Amino acid sequence: MSFQAYLDNIQKKTGKSPEDFKKLADGKGFSEKGKLKPGVKAGEIVAWLKADFELGHGHAMAIYALLSGKKE
């Protein structure tokens, strides 16, 4: 599955766009202006997304990659 397909599936499931997740992560204190703050670990993001949005590990990691700037 392509990275974009992960993002599309996440949006279908949650109704939230990648930009929405950047804003939510900012609000949670994980990121600033949509980019992860130093020291924030993947496990923290995955736990948040699993708990609040019932995302699976792979989909949560796609959001982590988005926030960490590894994927756009």
N, C-alpha and C positions, 0 to 999 in steps of 0.2 A: 504494500500500500504506500502511495506517495505521501509526502509530508502534507501537501495540500488536501489530500483525501482525508487524512486524520483531522485536519482543521474543519473541513466540511462536515464530517460526521459528528464532531464535537458540537458544532453549531446547531446541527439538526437535533441532537439529543438535549442540549441545554438551552437553546435559544440565544446563546451568547457568542458574539464574534471574537476574533483574536484581540481586537482593540478593547472589547469589554473585559476580557481576562487581564489585560495589562492594567486597566483602571482598577479592577478588583484587587489585583496583587499589590498595587500601590496603596490602596486603602487598608490592606492587611499588614502593610509594613514590610512586605517581602521585596518590593522593588520601588524604584523612583523613576518617574517618567517612562514607565514600561520596561525598564531594564533592572535585572536583579541586583540587589545590594550585595556587596562583598560579604562572603561568609554564609549566605543563604544556601542551604544544601538541597539537592534534588528531593531527598526524602521528605523535607518539610512541605515542598510544593505538592508532591504526590499525595501525602496524607491529607492536606487541605482539599485538594480536588476530589479525592475519593470520598471524603466525608461530606463535603458540601454539594457535590455535583454527581456523585456515584459514577465517576469516570474510572475506567480500568487503568491498569498500570501504563500500558503503551500510550493511551490517549493523554494521560496525565504527563507523561514524559515529553509528549509533543508540545504541550503548553510550557513545560520547563525549558525545552529547547528554544521556543519562541521568546520567552522572557530572558534567557541567557544570551540571546543574540546569535545563537548557533544557526538558526533558521529564521527567515523573514516571511 
